[in-house]
Amino acid sequence: MVNGSLTPTFSQEEGLPISRHHQLPEITPNPHFPYLPELQKHLDGKELLLTEMPFPLETLQTHYEQGYVQLNVGIGRKKKGLHCNRCGNSNASLFASFSCSKCGEQHCHYCRSCIMMGRVSECTPLYRWSGPTVQVPQSPGLEWEGELSKGQALASDQVVKAVKNHSELLVWAV
């Protein structure tokens, strides 16, 4: 940590991994900072890994220091165990560990639940937008005025139930 903000490190000799900071600093956005609208659109409403962003680390760090980007630990530790801050997983059987060359830990935990989106580990920061939200204009032409058939309505109801119950469902339709 330098001057109340986190700075990127690339080895254990350079500093503590993000997971070792008990309280991550929250920086109030500087209203005079000319933030990048492209970064705002890319990050708004998401928490992403550094590898998921087409912006240089220097740009992200500047926006962080100006309060427009916040950092979060990828895998946090709670009283009841580990918690993935990207997908919300807290099922102990869906975590594994590895010997990490970034943080130097023999048991750096990662989430197997969302591994297909890229490995999130204890020493991996997630980036999110903390400035003004993107204003999306309402489009009046995006409402469907048709009517579902009985089979479509049944399938639609089953999809809604599956989503609410976090269960699997296969819909085979034209």
DRENDO-1510 file (C-alpha; in Angstrom, 1 decimal, always signed):
<recs>
REC; n; res; u; v; w
REC; 1; MET; +0.0; +0.0; +0.0 .
REC; 2; VAL; +1.4; +3.4; -1.0 .
REC; 3; ASN; -0.3; +6.7; +0.2 .
REC; 4; GLY; -3.5; +5.0; +1.2 .
REC; 5; SER; -4.0; +3.1; -2.1 .
REC; 6; LEU; -3.0; -0.3; -3.3 .
REC; 7; THR; -0.3; -0.7; -5.9 .
REC; 8; PRO; +0.2; -3.7; -8.2 .
REC; 9; THR; +2.9; -6.2; -7.1 .
REC; 10; PHE; +4.2; -9.0; -9.2 .
REC; 11; SER; +6.0; -11.1; -6.6 .
REC; 12; GLN; +6.0; -11.8; -2.9 .
REC; 13; GLU; +9.1; -9.6; -2.4 .
REC; 14; GLU; +7.3; -6.5; -3.7 .
REC; 15; GLY; +4.5; -6.6; -1.1 .
REC; 16; LEU; +1.5; -8.4; +0.3 .
REC; 17; PRO; -1.0; -10.0; -1.9 .
REC; 18; ILE; -4.5; -8.4; -1.9 .
REC; 19; SER; -5.9; -11.2; +0.2 .
REC; 20; ARG; -3.6; -10.2; +3.1 .
REC; 21; HIS; -5.2; -6.7; +3.4 .
REC; 22; HIS; -7.9; -6.9; +6.1 .
REC; 23; GLN; -9.6; -3.6; +4.9 .
REC; 24; LEU; -9.2; -2.5; +1.3 .
REC; 25; PRO; -9.1; +1.3; +0.9 .
REC; 26; GLU; -12.2; +3.0; -0.6 .
REC; 27; ILE; -11.2; +6.1; -2.5 .
REC; 28; THR; -13.8; +8.9; -3.0 .
REC; 29; PRO; -14.0; +9.7; -6.8 .
REC; 30; ASN; -12.2; +12.9; -7.8 .
REC; 31; PRO; -15.0; +14.9; -9.6 .
REC; 32; HIS; -12.3; +16.7; -11.7 .
REC; 33; PHE; -10.7; +13.6; -13.1 .
REC; 34; PRO; -11.4; +13.0; -16.8 .
REC; 35; TYR; -12.2; +9.3; -16.6 .
REC; 36; LEU; -12.3; +7.1; -19.7 .
REC; 37; PRO; -15.9; +6.4; -20.9 .
REC; 38; GLU; -14.7; +3.2; -22.6 .
REC; 39; LEU; -13.4; +1.9; -19.2 .
REC; 40; GLN; -16.7; +2.9; -17.6 .
REC; 41; LYS; -18.7; +1.0; -20.2 .
REC; 42; HIS; -16.4; -2.0; -19.9 .
REC; 43; LEU; -16.5; -2.3; -16.1 .
REC; 44; ASP; -19.9; -0.9; -15.1 .
REC; 45; GLY; -21.9; -3.5; -13.3 .
REC; 46; LYS; -19.1; -6.1; -13.5 .
REC; 47; GLU; -16.1; -7.4; -11.5 .
REC; 48; LEU; -13.4; -8.5; -13.8 .
REC; 49; LEU; -9.9; -9.9; -13.8 .
REC; 50; LEU; -7.0; -7.9; -15.1 .
REC; 51; THR; -6.8; -10.4; -18.0 .
REC; 52; GLU; -10.4; -9.6; -19.0 .
REC; 53; MET; -9.7; -5.9; -19.7 .
REC; 54; PRO; -8.2; -4.3; -22.9 .
REC; 55; PHE; -6.7; -1.5; -20.8 .
REC; 56; PRO; -3.1; -1.1; -19.6 .
REC; 57; LEU; -2.5; -1.6; -15.9 .
REC; 58; GLU; -1.3; +2.0; -15.7 .
REC; 59; THR; -4.7; +3.2; -16.8 .
REC; 60; LEU; -6.5; +1.0; -14.3 .
REC; 61; GLN; -4.2; +2.1; -11.5 .
REC; 62; THR; -4.7; +5.8; -12.3 .
REC; 63; HIS; -8.5; +5.3; -12.3 .
REC; 64; TYR; -8.2; +3.4; -9.0 .
REC; 65; GLU; -6.1; +6.2; -7.4 .
REC; 66; GLN; -8.7; +8.7; -8.6 .
REC; 67; GLY; -11.6; +6.7; -7.1 .
REC; 68; TYR; -13.2; +5.5; -10.3 .
REC; 69; VAL; -12.1; +1.8; -10.0 .
REC; 70; GLN; -12.3; -0.3; -6.9 .
REC; 71; LEU; -10.5; -3.5; -6.1 .
REC; 72; ASN; -11.9; -6.5; -4.4 .
REC; 73; VAL; -10.3; -9.8; -3.4 .
REC; 74; GLY; -11.1; -12.7; -5.7 .
REC; 75; ILE; -11.5; -15.2; -2.9 .
REC; 76; GLY; -12.3; -14.0; +0.6 .
REC; 77; ARG; -12.2; -15.8; +3.9 .
REC; 78; LYS; -15.3; -15.7; +6.0 .
REC; 79; LYS; -15.9; -17.3; +9.4 .
REC; 80; LYS; -17.5; -20.3; +7.8 .
REC; 81; GLY; -14.8; -20.7; +5.1 .
REC; 82; LEU; -13.9; -19.4; +1.7 .
REC; 83; HIS; -16.1; -17.2; -0.5 .
REC; 84; CYS; -15.7; -16.4; -4.2 .
REC; 85; ASN; -16.5; -12.7; -4.8 .
REC; 86; ARG; -17.0; -13.3; -8.5 .
REC; 87; CYS; -19.6; -16.1; -8.6 .
REC; 88; GLY; -20.7; -16.1; -4.9 .
REC; 89; ASN; -19.6; -19.8; -4.4 .
REC; 90; SER; -19.0; -20.7; -0.7 .
REC; 91; ASN; -19.3; -24.5; -1.2 .
REC; 92; ALA; -16.0; -25.9; +0.3 .
REC; 93; SER; -15.9; -28.7; -2.2 .
REC; 94; LEU; -15.7; -26.3; -5.1 .
REC; 95; PHE; -12.4; -24.7; -3.9 .
REC; 96; ALA; -8.9; -26.1; -4.5 .
REC; 97; SER; -5.5; -24.7; -3.8 .
REC; 98; PHE; -2.2; -24.6; -5.7 .
REC; 99; SER; +1.4; -23.4; -5.0 .
REC; 100; CYS; +1.2; -19.9; -6.3 .
REC; 101; SER; +4.2; -18.2; -7.8 .
REC; 102; LYS; +2.5; -14.7; -7.6 .
REC; 103; CYS; +2.0; -14.6; -3.9 .
REC; 104; GLY; +4.4; -17.3; -2.8 .
REC; 105; GLU; +1.7; -19.2; -0.8 .
REC; 106; GLN; +1.8; -23.0; -0.8 .
REC; 107; HIS; -2.0; -23.1; -0.6 .
REC; 108; CYS; -3.4; -20.2; -2.6 .
REC; 109; HIS; -7.1; -21.1; -3.0 .
REC; 110; TYR; -9.1; -20.7; -6.2 .
REC; 111; CYS; -12.7; -21.2; -7.1 .
REC; 112; ARG; -13.5; -24.2; -9.3 .
REC; 113; SER; -17.1; -23.1; -9.7 .
REC; 114; CYS; -16.3; -20.3; -12.1 .
REC; 115; ILE; -12.9; -21.5; -13.4 .
REC; 116; MET; -14.1; -21.5; -17.0 .
REC; 117; MET; -14.2; -17.7; -16.8 .
REC; 118; GLY; -10.5; -17.6; -15.7 .
REC; 119; ARG; -8.9; -18.6; -12.4 .
REC; 120; VAL; -9.9; -16.4; -9.5 .
REC; 121; SER; -7.6; -17.0; -6.5 .
REC; 122; GLU; -7.0; -15.4; -3.1 .
REC; 123; CYS; -4.2; -13.2; -4.5 .
REC; 124; THR; -6.2; -12.2; -7.6 .
REC; 125; PRO; -7.9; -8.7; -7.5 .
REC; 126; LEU; -11.2; -8.1; -9.2 .
REC; 127; TYR; -11.7; -4.7; -10.7 .
REC; 128; ARG; -15.1; -2.9; -10.7 .
REC; 129; TRP; -16.3; +0.5; -11.7 .
REC; 130; SER; -17.1; +2.9; -8.8 .
REC; 131; GLY; -17.7; +6.1; -10.7 .
REC; 132; PRO; -21.0; +7.2; -12.3 .
REC; 133; THR; -23.0; +4.5; -13.9 .
REC; 134; VAL; -23.5; +4.3; -17.6 .
REC; 135; GLN; -26.8; +5.9; -18.6 .
REC; 136; VAL; -28.6; +3.6; -21.1 .
REC; 137; PRO; -31.3; +5.3; -23.1 .
REC; 138; GLN; -34.7; +3.5; -23.0 .
REC; 139; SER; -35.7; +2.1; -26.3 .
REC; 140; PRO; -39.5; +1.9; -26.8 .
REC; 141; GLY; -39.1; -0.6; -29.7 .
REC; 142; LEU; -37.8; -3.5; -27.6 .
REC; 143; GLU; -41.1; -4.8; -26.3 .
REC; 144; TRP; -42.7; -7.9; -27.8 .
REC; 145; GLU; -46.4; -7.8; -28.3 .
REC; 146; GLY; -47.0; -11.3; -29.4 .
REC; 147; GLU; -48.6; -14.2; -27.6 .
REC; 148; LEU; -47.0; -17.5; -26.5 .
REC; 149; SER; -48.5; -20.8; -27.5 .
REC; 150; LYS; -49.5; -23.2; -24.7 .
REC; 151; GLY; -46.2; -25.2; -25.2 .
REC; 152; GLN; -44.1; -22.0; -25.2 .
REC; 153; ALA; -45.9; -20.7; -22.1 .
REC; 154; LEU; -45.2; -24.0; -20.3 .
REC; 155; ALA; -41.5; -24.0; -21.4 .
REC; 156; SER; -41.2; -20.3; -20.2 .
REC; 157; ASP; -42.7; -21.2; -16.8 .
REC; 158; GLN; -40.3; -24.1; -16.4 .
REC; 159; VAL; -37.3; -21.9; -17.3 .
REC; 160; VAL; -38.3; -19.3; -14.7 .
REC; 161; LYS; -38.7; -22.1; -12.1 .
REC; 162; ALA; -35.2; -23.6; -13.0 .
REC; 163; VAL; -33.6; -20.2; -12.7 .
REC; 164; LYS; -35.2; -19.5; -9.3 .
REC; 165; ASN; -34.3; -22.9; -8.0 .
REC; 166; HIS; -30.8; -22.9; -9.4 .
REC; 167; SER; -31.5; -26.1; -11.2 .
REC; 168; GLU; -30.7; -27.5; -14.6 .
REC; 169; LEU; -33.2; -27.6; -17.5 .
REC; 170; LEU; -33.0; -28.6; -21.1 .
REC; 171; VAL; -35.5; -26.9; -23.4 .
REC; 172; TRP; -35.6; -28.5; -26.8 .
REC; 173; ALA; -37.5; -26.2; -29.2 .
REC; 174; VAL; -37.4; -24.7; -32.7 .
</recs>
